[in-house]
């Protein structure tokens, strides 16, 4: 499942990752570099497995299970917060 940002959510790069701003509520979320890597991969149209694979390439010490779990957790959190929708 690839994702897209909800139409009223904007993303801004930061020194350490990315900030997502919900323009309706004014709430924002700060993503670290790892979460940013995952989200950018998903926003680019890739499946979660590809995002997890990219995470392992960036951090070779991660296991397949951990990278998959971290990717799934981020997707769940972003969907629950209403920041992204399936593309």
Backbone bond lengths (Angstrom), bond angles and torsions (degrees), N, CA, C in turn:
res aa  C-N    CA-C-N  psi(-1)  N-CA   C-N-CA  omega(-1)  CA-C   N-CA-C  phi
1 X - - - 1.438 - - 1.524 108.98 -
2 X 1.315 117.23 114.53 1.454 119.70 172.18 1.525 108.03 -84.78
3 X 1.307 116.07 161.47 1.450 121.43 -176.06 1.518 110.77 -124.27
4 X 1.313 114.77 161.55 1.454 121.65 170.47 1.523 107.00 -136.95
5 X 1.327 116.13 150.26 1.453 119.09 176.20 1.521 109.32 -67.88
6 X 1.307 117.19 144.54 1.458 120.64 173.36 1.530 107.35 -59.64
7 X 1.325 118.06 147.90 1.461 121.38 -171.26 1.522 113.87 -59.07
8 X 1.325 119.23 -23.56 1.455 121.30 -179.76 1.534 112.60 -107.86
9 X 1.326 115.84 26.83 1.463 122.61 173.74 1.526 107.28 -116.72
10 X 1.314 115.77 128.64 1.467 118.28 177.26 1.529 109.08 -115.28
11 X 1.320 114.44 152.24 1.468 122.05 -178.20 1.520 108.89 -117.37
12 X 1.317 115.66 139.03 1.450 121.97 177.25 1.525 108.23 -133.26
13 X 1.321 115.56 131.29 1.461 119.65 177.07 1.522 109.81 -71.06
14 X 1.320 114.81 145.77 1.463 121.94 174.10 1.522 108.03 -124.86
15 X 1.289 115.64 175.49 1.463 120.35 179.71 1.528 111.53 -60.74
16 X 1.322 116.72 -34.46 1.460 121.46 -174.99 1.515 114.57 -110.14
17 X 1.329 118.63 3.83 1.457 119.60 -177.58 1.508 111.84 165.45
18 X 1.342 115.46 -116.93 1.459 121.10 -173.92 1.531 108.65 -156.13
19 X 1.325 114.91 151.16 1.459 121.11 172.60 1.515 107.38 -119.20
20 X 1.339 116.11 134.27 1.454 122.43 175.12 1.518 107.84 -108.72
21 X 1.343 116.53 130.02 1.452 122.03 -179.29 1.516 109.42 -117.25
22 X 1.319 116.16 123.96 1.460 122.23 172.60 1.524 105.67 -84.52
23 X 1.313 116.80 107.88 1.461 121.24 -174.37 1.527 112.80 -70.35
24 X 1.317 118.63 -16.35 1.463 120.91 178.21 1.527 110.95 -81.66
25 X 1.325 116.28 -48.00 1.468 120.16 -176.49 1.527 113.27 -91.26
26 X 1.317 116.98 -20.01 1.458 120.45 -176.02 1.514 113.45 82.00
27 X 1.331 117.29 0.82 1.472 120.52 178.63 1.512 109.79 -79.32
28 X 1.313 115.36 148.60 1.451 119.53 176.17 1.515 110.54 -133.73
29 X 1.326 113.81 156.13 1.461 122.53 179.70 1.506 108.10 -127.23
30 X 1.314 115.90 133.24 1.461 121.05 177.65 1.526 108.47 -101.49
31 X 1.324 115.51 124.56 1.461 121.39 178.65 1.521 109.38 -103.57
32 X 1.316 116.37 137.95 1.463 119.73 175.51 1.536 108.92 -78.14
33 X 1.302 116.48 179.02 1.462 121.16 -177.50 1.512 113.70 -60.59
34 X 1.311 117.22 -37.51 1.459 121.07 179.81 1.527 111.00 -66.23
35 X 1.320 116.86 -47.74 1.462 120.66 178.53 1.525 110.92 -63.66
36 X 1.318 116.28 -36.70 1.467 120.39 178.21 1.520 110.86 -63.80
37 X 1.314 117.00 -42.61 1.467 120.82 177.82 1.531 110.81 -59.26
38 X 1.318 116.51 -45.72 1.458 120.72 179.42 1.524 110.34 -63.15
39 X 1.330 116.83 -49.90 1.459 120.16 -176.69 1.522 111.82 -62.64
40 X 1.312 117.94 -43.52 1.470 120.27 179.32 1.532 111.14 -59.76
41 X 1.311 116.59 -39.47 1.463 120.44 178.63 1.527 110.59 -63.61
42 X 1.324 116.44 -44.58 1.458 120.80 180.00 1.533 111.76 -68.18
43 X 1.326 117.08 -39.44 1.465 120.54 178.06 1.527 111.29 -66.64
44 X 1.328 115.90 -24.19 1.460 120.88 177.24 1.516 113.40 -78.75
45 X 1.327 116.89 1.06 1.459 120.39 176.47 1.512 115.19 100.00
46 X 1.313 117.69 2.03 1.468 120.87 -178.23 1.524 111.26 -82.08
47 X 1.299 115.36 157.23 1.461 123.04 176.02 1.534 109.83 -78.74
48 X 1.335 117.10 159.90 1.465 120.04 178.76 1.532 113.59 -54.76
49 X 1.339 117.68 -35.14 1.463 119.86 179.52 1.530 111.19 -62.08
50 X 1.326 116.78 -37.13 1.466 121.06 178.28 1.532 110.18 -68.21
51 X 1.325 116.47 -38.42 1.465 120.19 177.17 1.526 110.72 -63.78
52 X 1.338 116.40 -42.41 1.467 120.56 178.52 1.521 110.47 -64.67
53 X 1.316 116.93 -38.35 1.455 121.25 177.85 1.528 110.71 -64.42
54 X 1.324 116.35 -42.64 1.463 120.31 177.51 1.514 111.91 -63.51
55 X 1.310 116.38 -34.90 1.459 121.28 176.96 1.528 110.47 -64.41
56 X 1.328 116.11 -41.55 1.478 119.94 178.07 1.525 111.40 -67.05
57 X 1.324 117.77 -34.20 1.462 120.49 177.12 1.525 110.36 -65.45
58 X 1.325 116.86 -40.02 1.457 120.99 179.83 1.530 112.08 -74.04
59 X 1.318 115.99 -32.16 1.468 121.92 -177.65 1.524 108.79 -130.57
60 X 1.331 118.06 81.29 1.474 121.73 -173.79 1.531 114.82 -59.24
61 X 1.301 117.66 -19.58 1.463 119.80 -179.58 1.530 112.20 -74.29
62 X 1.335 118.17 -14.18 1.459 121.03 179.65 1.524 111.13 -72.55
63 X 1.302 115.62 141.93 1.462 120.39 174.31 1.527 109.28 -82.80
64 X 1.312 115.83 164.34 1.461 121.14 176.07 1.527 109.56 -59.57
65 X 1.318 116.57 -41.98 1.458 120.93 -178.83 1.522 111.52 -63.68
66 X 1.319 116.76 -44.74 1.470 120.86 -177.73 1.522 111.27 -66.98
67 X 1.325 117.61 -44.22 1.465 119.19 -179.21 1.533 110.75 -65.90
68 X 1.323 117.27 -37.37 1.459 120.93 176.54 1.522 111.97 -66.78
69 X 1.317 116.19 -41.74 1.457 121.61 179.20 1.526 111.37 -65.63
70 X 1.331 116.72 -44.07 1.464 120.75 178.97 1.528 110.92 -63.37
71 X 1.317 116.80 -40.47 1.466 121.15 179.23 1.527 110.09 -64.75
72 X 1.320 117.07 -46.81 1.466 121.20 179.53 1.526 111.32 -62.72
73 X 1.323 116.71 -40.51 1.467 120.26 179.78 1.522 111.47 -63.83
74 X 1.321 116.79 -41.07 1.463 120.00 178.94 1.526 110.50 -65.71
75 X 1.321 116.80 -45.00 1.464 120.44 178.81 1.532 109.79 -58.25
76 X 1.309 117.34 -47.24 1.472 121.26 179.73 1.528 111.13 -59.28
77 X 1.325 117.05 -44.39 1.468 121.12 -178.72 1.533 111.57 -65.33
78 X 1.329 116.87 -42.33 1.466 120.46 179.84 1.522 111.46 -66.75
79 X 1.337 116.84 -40.37 1.464 120.58 177.58 1.528 110.85 -66.66
80 X 1.320 116.70 -43.46 1.464 120.84 -179.97 1.522 111.51 -62.83
81 X 1.328 116.49 -37.37 1.465 120.88 178.30 1.522 111.88 -75.89
82 X 1.326 117.27 -10.32 1.452 120.98 179.25 1.516 113.76 75.09
83 X 1.312 116.78 22.16 1.471 120.64 -178.38 1.513 112.79 -85.17
84 X 1.313 116.42 -26.34 1.466 121.52 -178.39 1.518 109.64 -130.16
85 X 1.320 114.49 161.21 1.466 121.93 174.06 1.518 107.14 -135.50
86 X 1.324 117.32 153.91 1.472 119.04 176.06 1.528 110.23 -59.44
87 X 1.317 115.56 139.48 1.470 119.97 -179.30 1.517 110.01 -83.15
